[in-house]
Every structure is written in C-alpha cells, then in structure tokens.
Amino acid sequence: DTLRQNARRVVDDARNQYISPYEEWTSDELRDLLVQYKIPIRDSSNASHEMLVRICDTVFGSEIAESEKDSIRRYSLEDLVRMEAAVRVIQKAFFQRQVLKRQRYYHHQNQQHHY
C-alpha cells in the first residue's frame, strides 16, 4: 500500500513538474544571456546545462525567456551549410600550411647536416 502511494506521488510529481522556458536554449545561449545582463557565474564553462537553466530561471523568470527568445539568431539551413563549407576551407588551408612548415623545417634540418 505504501509502495502504491509512493508510486502515485512520483507520477503526480512528474505530471505537475515545472519545465523551464530556458530548457530548450543551448548552454552557449544561456551563458550569453548571463553575460549580456552582466551576471557573473564563476566557472560557467564547466556548469551543466541543467545548472545554467536553473540559474537563468531563478534570475530572470519566464518573461525574459520569452522576450529574448525572439531576438536569438536562428540560422537557416543554407547559412549553416555555408558556414560549414567555410570552416572546411579554413581547416584545409591550415593543415596545408602546417605540412609546408614541417617540410621546410625538415628540409632545413637536412641541409644543415650536409655541411
């Protein structure tokens, strides 16, 4: 009987559980929001998403979540594809430069040994 009551309580709690409007925000968006309102969070880079949600919920409430949500930049699929392509171009150039630097270094090392 106690087991049933406990189970019923857990189910009721789950049904009535409050879900923060910040839950769907990314951790980066939550950190940006805190920075924007100059709210210092020590070691925020290591804070879990759940912790950041709780902080924003407590500090701002739901009004800011609704008003800020509209102003958060959402990228289109085309934007994301373009950004991804740009990242690949930059990475490829960086890797090629690293290979060239390494080749020059080894070439220079080999020339020094021949004299």
Phi and psi restraints in degrees (range 20) as a CNS / XPLOR table:
assign (resid 1 and name C) (resid 2 and name N)
       (resid 2 and name CA) (resid 2 and name C) 1.0 -64.3 20.0 2
assign (resid 2 and name N) (resid 2 and name CA)
       (resid 2 and name C) (resid 3 and name N) 1.0 -36.9 20.0 2
assign (resid 2 and name C) (resid 3 and name N)
       (resid 3 and name CA) (resid 3 and name C) 1.0 -61.8 20.0 2
assign (resid 3 and name N) (resid 3 and name CA)
       (resid 3 and name C) (resid 4 and name N) 1.0 -43.6 20.0 2
assign (resid 3 and name C) (resid 4 and name N)
       (resid 4 and name CA) (resid 4 and name C) 1.0 -62.2 20.0 2
assign (resid 4 and name N) (resid 4 and name CA)
       (resid 4 and name C) (resid 5 and name N) 1.0 -42.5 20.0 2
assign (resid 4 and name C) (resid 5 and name N)
       (resid 5 and name CA) (resid 5 and name C) 1.0 -63.2 20.0 2
assign (resid 5 and name N) (resid 5 and name CA)
       (resid 5 and name C) (resid 6 and name N) 1.0 -43.1 20.0 2
assign (resid 5 and name C) (resid 6 and name N)
       (resid 6 and name CA) (resid 6 and name C) 1.0 -63.2 20.0 2
assign (resid 6 and name N) (resid 6 and name CA)
       (resid 6 and name C) (resid 7 and name N) 1.0 -43.4 20.0 2
assign (resid 6 and name C) (resid 7 and name N)
       (resid 7 and name CA) (resid 7 and name C) 1.0 -62.5 20.0 2
assign (resid 7 and name N) (resid 7 and name CA)
       (resid 7 and name C) (resid 8 and name N) 1.0 -43.1 20.0 2
assign (resid 7 and name C) (resid 8 and name N)
       (resid 8 and name CA) (resid 8 and name C) 1.0 -61.9 20.0 2
assign (resid 8 and name N) (resid 8 and name CA)
       (resid 8 and name C) (resid 9 and name N) 1.0 -41.0 20.0 2
assign (resid 8 and name C) (resid 9 and name N)
       (resid 9 and name CA) (resid 9 and name C) 1.0 -63.9 20.0 2
assign (resid 9 and name N) (resid 9 and name CA)
       (resid 9 and name C) (resid 10 and name N) 1.0 -41.8 20.0 2
assign (resid 9 and name C) (resid 10 and name N)
       (resid 10 and name CA) (resid 10 and name C) 1.0 -63.1 20.0 2
assign (resid 10 and name N) (resid 10 and name CA)
       (resid 10 and name C) (resid 11 and name N) 1.0 -44.0 20.0 2
assign (resid 10 and name C) (resid 11 and name N)
       (resid 11 and name CA) (resid 11 and name C) 1.0 -64.3 20.0 2
assign (resid 11 and name N) (resid 11 and name CA)
       (resid 11 and name C) (resid 12 and name N) 1.0 -44.4 20.0 2
assign (resid 11 and name C) (resid 12 and name N)
       (resid 12 and name CA) (resid 12 and name C) 1.0 -61.6 20.0 2
assign (resid 12 and name N) (resid 12 and name CA)
       (resid 12 and name C) (resid 13 and name N) 1.0 -42.9 20.0 2
assign (resid 12 and name C) (resid 13 and name N)
       (resid 13 and name CA) (resid 13 and name C) 1.0 -61.1 20.0 2
assign (resid 13 and name N) (resid 13 and name CA)
       (resid 13 and name C) (resid 14 and name N) 1.0 -41.3 20.0 2
assign (resid 13 and name C) (resid 14 and name N)
       (resid 14 and name CA) (resid 14 and name C) 1.0 -64.9 20.0 2
assign (resid 14 and name N) (resid 14 and name CA)
       (resid 14 and name C) (resid 15 and name N) 1.0 -40.3 20.0 2
assign (resid 14 and name C) (resid 15 and name N)
       (resid 15 and name CA) (resid 15 and name C) 1.0 -64.0 20.0 2
assign (resid 15 and name N) (resid 15 and name CA)
       (resid 15 and name C) (resid 16 and name N) 1.0 -39.4 20.0 2
assign (resid 15 and name C) (resid 16 and name N)
       (resid 16 and name CA) (resid 16 and name C) 1.0 -94.3 20.0 2
assign (resid 16 and name N) (resid 16 and name CA)
       (resid 16 and name C) (resid 17 and name N) 1.0 7.3 20.0 2
assign (resid 16 and name C) (resid 17 and name N)
       (resid 17 and name CA) (resid 17 and name C) 1.0 -63.8 20.0 2
assign (resid 17 and name N) (resid 17 and name CA)
       (resid 17 and name C) (resid 18 and name N) 1.0 133.2 20.0 2
assign (resid 17 and name C) (resid 18 and name N)
       (resid 18 and name CA) (resid 18 and name C) 1.0 -76.4 20.0 2
assign (resid 18 and name N) (resid 18 and name CA)
       (resid 18 and name C) (resid 19 and name N) 1.0 131.0 20.0 2
assign (resid 18 and name C) (resid 19 and name N)
       (resid 19 and name CA) (resid 19 and name C) 1.0 -113.0 20.0 2
assign (resid 19 and name N) (resid 19 and name CA)
       (resid 19 and name C) (resid 20 and name N) 1.0 119.8 20.0 2
assign (resid 19 and name C) (resid 20 and name N)
       (resid 20 and name CA) (resid 20 and name C) 1.0 -66.8 20.0 2
assign (resid 20 and name N) (resid 20 and name CA)
       (resid 20 and name C) (resid 21 and name N) 1.0 143.2 20.0 2
assign (resid 20 and name C) (resid 21 and name N)
       (resid 21 and name CA) (resid 21 and name C) 1.0 -67.0 20.0 2
assign (resid 21 and name N) (resid 21 and name CA)
       (resid 21 and name C) (resid 22 and name N) 1.0 -15.7 20.0 2
assign (resid 21 and name C) (resid 22 and name N)
       (resid 22 and name CA) (resid 22 and name C) 1.0 -83.6 20.0 2
assign (resid 22 and name N) (resid 22 and name CA)
       (resid 22 and name C) (resid 23 and name N) 1.0 -7.4 20.0 2
assign (resid 22 and name C) (resid 23 and name N)
       (resid 23 and name CA) (resid 23 and name C) 1.0 -56.6 20.0 2
assign (resid 23 and name N) (resid 23 and name CA)
       (resid 23 and name C) (resid 24 and name N) 1.0 -36.6 20.0 2
assign (resid 23 and name C) (resid 24 and name N)
       (resid 24 and name CA) (resid 24 and name C) 1.0 -85.8 20.0 2
assign (resid 24 and name N) (resid 24 and name CA)
       (resid 24 and name C) (resid 25 and name N) 1.0 -3.8 20.0 2
assign (resid 24 and name C) (resid 25 and name N)
       (resid 25 and name CA) (resid 25 and name C) 1.0 -77.6 20.0 2
assign (resid 25 and name N) (resid 25 and name CA)
       (resid 25 and name C) (resid 26 and name N) 1.0 152.3 20.0 2
assign (resid 25 and name C) (resid 26 and name N)
       (resid 26 and name CA) (resid 26 and name C) 1.0 -80.2 20.0 2
assign (resid 26 and name N) (resid 26 and name CA)
       (resid 26 and name C) (resid 27 and name N) 1.0 162.7 20.0 2
assign (resid 26 and name C) (resid 27 and name N)
       (resid 27 and name CA) (resid 27 and name C) 1.0 -60.4 20.0 2
assign (resid 27 and name N) (resid 27 and name CA)
       (resid 27 and name C) (resid 28 and name N) 1.0 -39.2 20.0 2
assign (resid 27 and name C) (resid 28 and name N)
       (resid 28 and name CA) (resid 28 and name C) 1.0 -62.7 20.0 2
assign (resid 28 and name N) (resid 28 and name CA)
       (resid 28 and name C) (resid 29 and name N) 1.0 -42.0 20.0 2
assign (resid 28 and name C) (resid 29 and name N)
       (resid 29 and name CA) (resid 29 and name C) 1.0 -63.2 20.0 2
assign (resid 29 and name N) (resid 29 and name CA)
       (resid 29 and name C) (resid 30 and name N) 1.0 -40.0 20.0 2
assign (resid 29 and name C) (resid 30 and name N)
       (resid 30 and name CA) (resid 30 and name C) 1.0 -65.9 20.0 2
assign (resid 30 and name N) (resid 30 and name CA)
       (resid 30 and name C) (resid 31 and name N) 1.0 -42.6 20.0 2
assign (resid 30 and name C) (resid 31 and name N)
       (resid 31 and name CA) (resid 31 and name C) 1.0 -62.2 20.0 2
assign (resid 31 and name N) (resid 31 and name CA)
       (resid 31 and name C) (resid 32 and name N) 1.0 -44.3 20.0 2
assign (resid 31 and name C) (resid 32 and name N)
       (resid 32 and name CA) (resid 32 and name C) 1.0 -59.5 20.0 2
assign (resid 32 and name N) (resid 32 and name CA)
       (resid 32 and name C) (resid 33 and name N) 1.0 -40.8 20.0 2
assign (resid 32 and name C) (resid 33 and name N)
       (resid 33 and name CA) (resid 33 and name C) 1.0 -62.3 20.0 2
assign (resid 33 and name N) (resid 33 and name CA)
       (resid 33 and name C) (resid 34 and name N) 1.0 -44.6 20.0 2
assign (resid 33 and name C) (resid 34 and name N)
       (resid 34 and name CA) (resid 34 and name C) 1.0 -63.1 20.0 2
assign (resid 34 and name N) (resid 34 and name CA)
       (resid 34 and name C) (resid 35 and name N) 1.0 -41.2 20.0 2
assign (resid 34 and name C) (resid 35 and name N)
       (resid 35 and name CA) (resid 35 and name C) 1.0 -65.5 20.0 2
assign (resid 35 and name N) (resid 35 and name CA)
       (resid 35 and name C) (resid 36 and name N) 1.0 -43.2 20.0 2
assign (resid 35 and name C) (resid 36 and name N)
       (resid 36 and name CA) (resid 36 and name C) 1.0 -57.2 20.0 2
assign (resid 36 and name N) (resid 36 and name CA)
       (resid 36 and name C) (resid 37 and name N) 1.0 -37.4 20.0 2
assign (resid 36 and name C) (resid 37 and name N)
       (resid 37 and name CA) (resid 37 and name C) 1.0 -96.6 20.0 2
assign (resid 37 and name N) (resid 37 and name CA)
       (resid 37 and name C) (resid 38 and name N) 1.0 15.5 20.0 2
assign (resid 37 and name C) (resid 38 and name N)
       (resid 38 and name CA) (resid 38 and name C) 1.0 53.2 20.0 2
assign (resid 38 and name N) (resid 38 and name CA)
       (resid 38 and name C) (resid 39 and name N) 1.0 45.0 20.0 2
assign (resid 38 and name C) (resid 39 and name N)
       (resid 39 and name CA) (resid 39 and name C) 1.0 -104.2 20.0 2
assign (resid 39 and name N) (resid 39 and name CA)
       (resid 39 and name C) (resid 40 and name N) 1.0 108.9 20.0 2
assign (resid 39 and name C) (resid 40 and name N)
       (resid 40 and name CA) (resid 40 and name C) 1.0 -77.3 20.0 2
assign (resid 40 and name N) (resid 40 and name CA)
       (resid 40 and name C) (resid 41 and name N) 1.0 128.8 20.0 2
assign (resid 40 and name C) (resid 41 and name N)
       (resid 41 and name CA) (resid 41 and name C) 1.0 -121.6 20.0 2
assign (resid 41 and name N) (resid 41 and name CA)
       (resid 41 and name C) (resid 42 and name N) 1.0 112.4 20.0 2
assign (resid 41 and name C) (resid 42 and name N)
       (resid 42 and name CA) (resid 42 and name C) 1.0 -65.6 20.0 2
assign (resid 42 and name N) (resid 42 and name CA)
       (resid 42 and name C) (resid 43 and name N) 1.0 131.6 20.0 2
assign (resid 42 and name C) (resid 43 and name N)
       (resid 43 and name CA) (resid 43 and name C) 1.0 60.6 20.0 2
assign (resid 43 and name N) (resid 43 and name CA)
       (resid 43 and name C) (resid 44 and name N) 1.0 38.8 20.0 2
assign (resid 43 and name C) (resid 44 and name N)
       (resid 44 and name CA) (resid 44 and name C) 1.0 -64.8 20.0 2
assign (resid 44 and name N) (resid 44 and name CA)
       (resid 44 and name C) (resid 45 and name N) 1.0 -22.2 20.0 2
assign (resid 44 and name C) (resid 45 and name N)
       (resid 45 and name CA) (resid 45 and name C) 1.0 -66.5 20.0 2
assign (resid 45 and name N) (resid 45 and name CA)
       (resid 45 and name C) (resid 46 and name N) 1.0 -23.6 20.0 2
assign (resid 45 and name C) (resid 46 and name N)
       (resid 46 and name CA) (resid 46 and name C) 1.0 -98.8 20.0 2
assign (resid 46 and name N) (resid 46 and name CA)
       (resid 46 and name C) (resid 47 and name N) 1.0 -1.4 20.0 2
assign (resid 46 and name C) (resid 47 and name N)
       (resid 47 and name CA) (resid 47 and name C) 1.0 -71.3 20.0 2
assign (resid 47 and name N) (resid 47 and name CA)
       (resid 47 and name C) (resid 48 and name N) 1.0 139.2 20.0 2
assign (resid 47 and name C) (resid 48 and name N)
       (resid 48 and name CA) (resid 48 and name C) 1.0 -72.8 20.0 2
assign (resid 48 and name N) (resid 48 and name CA)
       (resid 48 and name C) (resid 49 and name N) 1.0 161.7 20.0 2
assign (resid 48 and name C) (resid 49 and name N)
       (resid 49 and name CA) (resid 49 and name C) 1.0 -58.3 20.0 2
assign (resid 49 and name N) (resid 49 and name CA)
       (resid 49 and name C) (resid 50 and name N) 1.0 -43.3 20.0 2
assign (resid 49 and name C) (resid 50 and name N)
       (resid 50 and name CA) (resid 50 and name C) 1.0 -59.5 20.0 2
assign (resid 50 and name N) (resid 50 and name CA)
       (resid 50 and name C) (resid 51 and name N) 1.0 -41.5 20.0 2
assign (resid 50 and name C) (resid 51 and name N)
       (resid 51 and name CA) (resid 51 and name C) 1.0 -65.8 20.0 2
assign (resid 51 and name N) (resid 51 and name CA)
       (resid 51 and name C) (resid 52 and name N) 1.0 -44.4 20.0 2
assign (resid 51 and name C) (resid 52 and name N)
       (resid 52 and name CA) (resid 52 and name C) 1.0 -63.1 20.0 2
assign (resid 52 and name N) (resid 52 and name CA)
       (resid 52 and name C) (resid 53 and name N) 1.0 -40.1 20.0 2
assign (resid 52 and name C) (resid 53 and name N)
       (resid 53 and name CA) (resid 53 and name C) 1.0 -60.3 20.0 2
assign (resid 53 and name N) (resid 53 and name CA)
       (resid 53 and name C) (resid 54 and name N) 1.0 -47.4 20.0 2
assign (resid 53 and name C) (resid 54 and name N)
       (resid 54 and name CA) (resid 54 and name C) 1.0 -61.5 20.0 2
assign (resid 54 and name N) (resid 54 and name CA)
       (resid 54 and name C) (resid 55 and name N) 1.0 -42.6 20.0 2
assign (resid 54 and name C) (resid 55 and name N)
       (resid 55 and name CA) (resid 55 and name C) 1.0 -62.4 20.0 2
assign (resid 55 and name N) (resid 55 and name CA)
       (resid 55 and name C) (resid 56 and name N) 1.0 -49.7 20.0 2
assign (resid 55 and name C) (resid 56 and name N)
       (resid 56 and name CA) (resid 56 and name C) 1.0 -63.1 20.0 2
assign (resid 56 and name N) (resid 56 and name CA)
       (resid 56 and name C) (resid 57 and name N) 1.0 -39.8 20.0 2
assign (resid 56 and name C) (resid 57 and name N)
       (resid 57 and name CA) (resid 57 and name C) 1.0 -60.3 20.0 2
assign (resid 57 and name N) (resid 57 and name CA)
       (resid 57 and name C) (resid 58 and name N) 1.0 -46.0 20.0 2
assign (resid 57 and name C) (resid 58 and name N)
       (resid 58 and name CA) (resid 58 and name C) 1.0 -68.9 20.0 2
assign (resid 58 and name N) (resid 58 and name CA)
       (resid 58 and name C) (resid 59 and name N) 1.0 -44.1 20.0 2
assign (resid 58 and name C) (resid 59 and name N)
       (resid 59 and name CA) (resid 59 and name C) 1.0 -75.3 20.0 2
assign (resid 59 and name N) (resid 59 and name CA)
       (resid 59 and name C) (resid 60 and name N) 1.0 -45.5 20.0 2
assign (resid 59 and name C) (resid 60 and name N)
       (resid 60 and name CA) (resid 60 and name C) 1.0 -101.0 20.0 2
assign (resid 60 and name N) (resid 60 and name CA)
       (resid 60 and name C) (resid 61 and name N) 1.0 -28.9 20.0 2
assign (resid 60 and name C) (resid 61 and name N)
       (resid 61 and name CA) (resid 61 and name C) 1.0 73.6 20.0 2
assign (resid 61 and name N) (resid 61 and name CA)
       (resid 61 and name C) (resid 62 and name N) 1.0 -171.5 20.0 2
assign (resid 61 and name C) (resid 62 and name N)
       (resid 62 and name CA) (resid 62 and name C) 1.0 -84.2 20.0 2
assign (resid 62 and name N) (resid 62 and name CA)
       (resid 62 and name C) (resid 63 and name N) 1.0 -20.7 20.0 2
assign (resid 62 and name C) (resid 63 and name N)
       (resid 63 and name CA) (resid 63 and name C) 1.0 -61.6 20.0 2
assign (resid 63 and name N) (resid 63 and name CA)
       (resid 63 and name C) (resid 64 and name N) 1.0 -47.2 20.0 2
assign (resid 63 and name C) (resid 64 and name N)
       (resid 64 and name CA) (resid 64 and name C) 1.0 -64.1 20.0 2
assign (resid 64 and name N) (resid 64 and name CA)
       (resid 64 and name C) (resid 65 and name N) 1.0 -38.0 20.0 2
assign (resid 64 and name C) (resid 65 and name N)
       (resid 65 and name CA) (resid 65 and name C) 1.0 -57.7 20.0 2
assign (resid 65 and name N) (resid 65 and name CA)
       (resid 65 and name C) (resid 66 and name N) 1.0 -44.3 20.0 2
assign (resid 65 and name C) (resid 66 and name N)
       (resid 66 and name CA) (resid 66 and name C) 1.0 -69.9 20.0 2
assign (resid 66 and name N) (resid 66 and name CA)
       (resid 66 and name C) (resid 67 and name N) 1.0 -43.4 20.0 2
assign (resid 66 and name C) (resid 67 and name N)
       (resid 67 and name CA) (resid 67 and name C) 1.0 -72.0 20.0 2
assign (resid 67 and name N) (resid 67 and name CA)
       (resid 67 and name C) (resid 68 and name N) 1.0 -37.0 20.0 2
assign (resid 67 and name C) (resid 68 and name N)
       (resid 68 and name CA) (resid 68 and name C) 1.0 -75.3 20.0 2
assign (resid 68 and name N) (resid 68 and name CA)
       (resid 68 and name C) (resid 69 and name N) 1.0 -29.5 20.0 2
assign (resid 68 and name C) (resid 69 and name N)
       (resid 69 and name CA) (resid 69 and name C) 1.0 -55.3 20.0 2
assign (resid 69 and name N) (resid 69 and name CA)
       (resid 69 and name C) (resid 70 and name N) 1.0 -40.2 20.0 2
assign (resid 69 and name C) (resid 70 and name N)
       (resid 70 and name CA) (resid 70 and name C) 1.0 -67.0 20.0 2
assign (resid 70 and name N) (resid 70 and name CA)
       (resid 70 and name C) (resid 71 and name N) 1.0 -32.0 20.0 2
assign (resid 70 and name C) (resid 71 and name N)
       (resid 71 and name CA) (resid 71 and name C) 1.0 -87.3 20.0 2
assign (resid 71 and name N) (resid 71 and name CA)
       (resid 71 and name C) (resid 72 and name N) 1.0 -8.9 20.0 2
assign (resid 71 and name C) (resid 72 and name N)
       (resid 72 and name CA) (resid 72 and name C) 1.0 -70.1 20.0 2
assign (resid 72 and name N) (resid 72 and name CA)
       (resid 72 and name C) (resid 73 and name N) 1.0 131.5 20.0 2
assign (resid 72 and name C) (resid 73 and name N)
       (resid 73 and name CA) (resid 73 and name C) 1.0 -71.2 20.0 2
assign (resid 73 and name N) (resid 73 and name CA)
       (resid 73 and name C) (resid 74 and name N) 1.0 123.5 20.0 2
assign (resid 73 and name C) (resid 74 and name N)
       (resid 74 and name CA) (resid 74 and name C) 1.0 -110.0 20.0 2
assign (resid 74 and name N) (resid 74 and name CA)
       (resid 74 and name C) (resid 75 and name N) 1.0 128.3 20.0 2
assign (resid 74 and name C) (resid 75 and name N)
       (resid 75 and name CA) (resid 75 and name C) 1.0 -91.1 20.0 2
assign (resid 75 and name N) (resid 75 and name CA)
       (resid 75 and name C) (resid 76 and name N) 1.0 142.6 20.0 2
assign (resid 75 and name C) (resid 76 and name N)
       (resid 76 and name CA) (resid 76 and name C) 1.0 -77.2 20.0 2
assign (resid 76 and name N) (resid 76 and name CA)
       (resid 76 and name C) (resid 77 and name N) 1.0 165.8 20.0 2
assign (resid 76 and name C) (resid 77 and name N)
       (resid 77 and name CA) (resid 77 and name C) 1.0 -60.0 20.0 2
assign (resid 77 and name N) (resid 77 and name CA)
       (resid 77 and name C) (resid 78 and name N) 1.0 -38.4 20.0 2
assign (resid 77 and name C) (resid 78 and name N)
       (resid 78 and name CA) (resid 78 and name C) 1.0 -63.1 20.0 2
assign (resid 78 and name N) (resid 78 and name CA)
       (resid 78 and name C) (resid 79 and name N) 1.0 -42.4 20.0 2
assign (resid 78 and name C) (resid 79 and name N)
       (resid 79 and name CA) (resid 79 and name C) 1.0 -60.6 20.0 2
assign (resid 79 and name N) (resid 79 and name CA)
       (resid 79 and name C) (resid 80 and name N) 1.0 -45.5 20.0 2
assign (resid 79 and name C) (resid 80 and name N)
       (resid 80 and name CA) (resid 80 and name C) 1.0 -63.1 20.0 2
assign (resid 80 and name N) (resid 80 and name CA)
       (resid 80 and name C) (resid 81 and name N) 1.0 -40.4 20.0 2
assign (resid 80 and name C) (resid 81 and name N)
       (resid 81 and name CA) (resid 81 and name C) 1.0 -65.0 20.0 2
assign (resid 81 and name N) (resid 81 and name CA)
       (resid 81 and name C) (resid 82 and name N) 1.0 -42.5 20.0 2
assign (resid 81 and name C) (resid 82 and name N)
       (resid 82 and name CA) (resid 82 and name C) 1.0 -63.7 20.0 2
assign (resid 82 and name N) (resid 82 and name CA)
       (resid 82 and name C) (resid 83 and name N) 1.0 -42.8 20.0 2
assign (resid 82 and name C) (resid 83 and name N)
       (resid 83 and name CA) (resid 83 and name C) 1.0 -64.3 20.0 2
assign (resid 83 and name N) (resid 83 and name CA)
       (resid 83 and name C) (resid 84 and name N) 1.0 -41.1 20.0 2
assign (resid 83 and name C) (resid 84 and name N)
       (resid 84 and name CA) (resid 84 and name C) 1.0 -63.4 20.0 2
assign (resid 84 and name N) (resid 84 and name CA)
       (resid 84 and name C) (resid 85 and name N) 1.0 -41.5 20.0 2
assign (resid 84 and name C) (resid 85 and name N)
       (resid 85 and name CA) (resid 85 and name C) 1.0 -63.9 20.0 2
assign (resid 85 and name N) (resid 85 and name CA)
       (resid 85 and name C) (resid 86 and name N) 1.0 -41.0 20.0 2
assign (resid 85 and name C) (resid 86 and name N)
       (resid 86 and name CA) (resid 86 and name C) 1.0 -63.6 20.0 2
assign (resid 86 and name N) (resid 86 and name CA)
       (resid 86 and name C) (resid 87 and name N) 1.0 -41.3 20.0 2
assign (resid 86 and name C) (resid 87 and name N)
       (resid 87 and name CA) (resid 87 and name C) 1.0 -59.4 20.0 2
assign (resid 87 and name N) (resid 87 and name CA)
       (resid 87 and name C) (resid 88 and name N) 1.0 -43.6 20.0 2
assign (resid 87 and name C) (resid 88 and name N)
       (resid 88 and name CA) (resid 88 and name C) 1.0 -65.4 20.0 2
assign (resid 88 and name N) (resid 88 and name CA)
       (resid 88 and name C) (resid 89 and name N) 1.0 -39.4 20.0 2
assign (resid 88 and name C) (resid 89 and name N)
       (resid 89 and name CA) (resid 89 and name C) 1.0 -62.2 20.0 2
assign (resid 89 and name N) (resid 89 and name CA)
       (resid 89 and name C) (resid 90 and name N) 1.0 -45.8 20.0 2
assign (resid 89 and name C) (resid 90 and name N)
       (resid 90 and name CA) (resid 90 and name C) 1.0 -64.3 20.0 2
assign (resid 90 and name N) (resid 90 and name CA)
       (resid 90 and name C) (resid 91 and name N) 1.0 -44.4 20.0 2
assign (resid 90 and name C) (resid 91 and name N)
       (resid 91 and name CA) (resid 91 and name C) 1.0 -61.3 20.0 2
assign (resid 91 and name N) (resid 91 and name CA)
       (resid 91 and name C) (resid 92 and name N) 1.0 -44.6 20.0 2
assign (resid 91 and name C) (resid 92 and name N)
       (resid 92 and name CA) (resid 92 and name C) 1.0 -62.0 20.0 2
assign (resid 92 and name N) (resid 92 and name CA)
       (resid 92 and name C) (resid 93 and name N) 1.0 -44.5 20.0 2
assign (resid 92 and name C) (resid 93 and name N)
       (resid 93 and name CA) (resid 93 and name C) 1.0 -62.3 20.0 2
assign (resid 93 and name N) (resid 93 and name CA)
       (resid 93 and name C) (resid 94 and name N) 1.0 -41.4 20.0 2
assign (resid 93 and name C) (resid 94 and name N)
       (resid 94 and name CA) (resid 94 and name C) 1.0 -62.5 20.0 2
assign (resid 94 and name N) (resid 94 and name CA)
       (resid 94 and name C) (resid 95 and name N) 1.0 -47.4 20.0 2
assign (resid 94 and name C) (resid 95 and name N)
       (resid 95 and name CA) (resid 95 and name C) 1.0 -63.8 20.0 2
assign (resid 95 and name N) (resid 95 and name CA)
       (resid 95 and name C) (resid 96 and name N) 1.0 -40.5 20.0 2
assign (resid 95 and name C) (resid 96 and name N)
       (resid 96 and name CA) (resid 96 and name C) 1.0 -63.4 20.0 2
assign (resid 96 and name N) (resid 96 and name CA)
       (resid 96 and name C) (resid 97 and name N) 1.0 -38.7 20.0 2
assign (resid 96 and name C) (resid 97 and name N)
       (resid 97 and name CA) (resid 97 and name C) 1.0 -65.4 20.0 2
assign (resid 97 and name N) (resid 97 and name CA)
       (resid 97 and name C) (resid 98 and name N) 1.0 -40.8 20.0 2
assign (resid 97 and name C) (resid 98 and name N)
       (resid 98 and name CA) (resid 98 and name C) 1.0 -61.8 20.0 2
assign (resid 98 and name N) (resid 98 and name CA)
       (resid 98 and name C) (resid 99 and name N) 1.0 -42.4 20.0 2
assign (resid 98 and name C) (resid 99 and name N)
       (resid 99 and name CA) (resid 99 and name C) 1.0 -63.5 20.0 2
assign (resid 99 and name N) (resid 99 and name CA)
       (resid 99 and name C) (resid 100 and name N) 1.0 -44.5 20.0 2
assign (resid 99 and name C) (resid 100 and name N)
       (resid 100 and name CA) (resid 100 and name C) 1.0 -60.8 20.0 2
assign (resid 100 and name N) (resid 100 and name CA)
       (resid 100 and name C) (resid 101 and name N) 1.0 -44.7 20.0 2
assign (resid 100 and name C) (resid 101 and name N)
       (resid 101 and name CA) (resid 101 and name C) 1.0 -60.6 20.0 2
assign (resid 101 and name N) (resid 101 and name CA)
       (resid 101 and name C) (resid 102 and name N) 1.0 -42.4 20.0 2
assign (resid 101 and name C) (resid 102 and name N)
       (resid 102 and name CA) (resid 102 and name C) 1.0 -65.2 20.0 2
assign (resid 102 and name N) (resid 102 and name CA)
       (resid 102 and name C) (resid 103 and name N) 1.0 -43.2 20.0 2
assign (resid 102 and name C) (resid 103 and name N)
       (resid 103 and name CA) (resid 103 and name C) 1.0 -62.5 20.0 2
assign (resid 103 and name N) (resid 103 and name CA)
       (resid 103 and name C) (resid 104 and name N) 1.0 -44.4 20.0 2
assign (resid 103 and name C) (resid 104 and name N)
       (resid 104 and name CA) (resid 104 and name C) 1.0 -61.4 20.0 2
assign (resid 104 and name N) (resid 104 and name CA)
       (resid 104 and name C) (resid 105 and name N) 1.0 -41.1 20.0 2
assign (resid 104 and name C) (resid 105 and name N)
       (resid 105 and name CA) (resid 105 and name C) 1.0 -62.5 20.0 2
assign (resid 105 and name N) (resid 105 and name CA)
       (resid 105 and name C) (resid 106 and name N) 1.0 -48.3 20.0 2
assign (resid 105 and name C) (resid 106 and name N)
       (resid 106 and name CA) (resid 106 and name C) 1.0 -67.3 20.0 2
assign (resid 106 and name N) (resid 106 and name CA)
       (resid 106 and name C) (resid 107 and name N) 1.0 -37.4 20.0 2
assign (resid 106 and name C) (resid 107 and name N)
       (resid 107 and name CA) (resid 107 and name C) 1.0 -62.3 20.0 2
assign (resid 107 and name N) (resid 107 and name CA)
       (resid 107 and name C) (resid 108 and name N) 1.0 -44.0 20.0 2
assign (resid 107 and name C) (resid 108 and name N)
       (resid 108 and name CA) (resid 108 and name C) 1.0 -63.4 20.0 2
assign (resid 108 and name N) (resid 108 and name CA)
       (resid 108 and name C) (resid 109 and name N) 1.0 -42.8 20.0 2
assign (resid 108 and name C) (resid 109 and name N)
       (resid 109 and name CA) (resid 109 and name C) 1.0 -61.4 20.0 2
assign (resid 109 and name N) (resid 109 and name CA)
       (resid 109 and name C) (resid 110 and name N) 1.0 -43.8 20.0 2
assign (resid 109 and name C) (resid 110 and name N)
       (resid 110 and name CA) (resid 110 and name C) 1.0 -66.0 20.0 2
assign (resid 110 and name N) (resid 110 and name CA)
       (resid 110 and name C) (resid 111 and name N) 1.0 -37.8 20.0 2
assign (resid 110 and name C) (resid 111 and name N)
       (resid 111 and name CA) (resid 111 and name C) 1.0 -65.7 20.0 2
assign (resid 111 and name N) (resid 111 and name CA)
       (resid 111 and name C) (resid 112 and name N) 1.0 -36.0 20.0 2
assign (resid 111 and name C) (resid 112 and name N)
       (resid 112 and name CA) (resid 112 and name C) 1.0 -66.5 20.0 2
assign (resid 112 and name N) (resid 112 and name CA)
       (resid 112 and name C) (resid 113 and name N) 1.0 -33.5 20.0 2
assign (resid 112 and name C) (resid 113 and name N)
       (resid 113 and name CA) (resid 113 and name C) 1.0 -74.2 20.0 2
assign (resid 113 and name N) (resid 113 and name CA)
       (resid 113 and name C) (resid 114 and name N) 1.0 -22.5 20.0 2
assign (resid 113 and name C) (resid 114 and name N)
       (resid 114 and name CA) (resid 114 and name C) 1.0 -81.6 20.0 2
assign (resid 114 and name N) (resid 114 and name CA)
       (resid 114 and name C) (resid 115 and name N) 1.0 -12.9 20.0 2
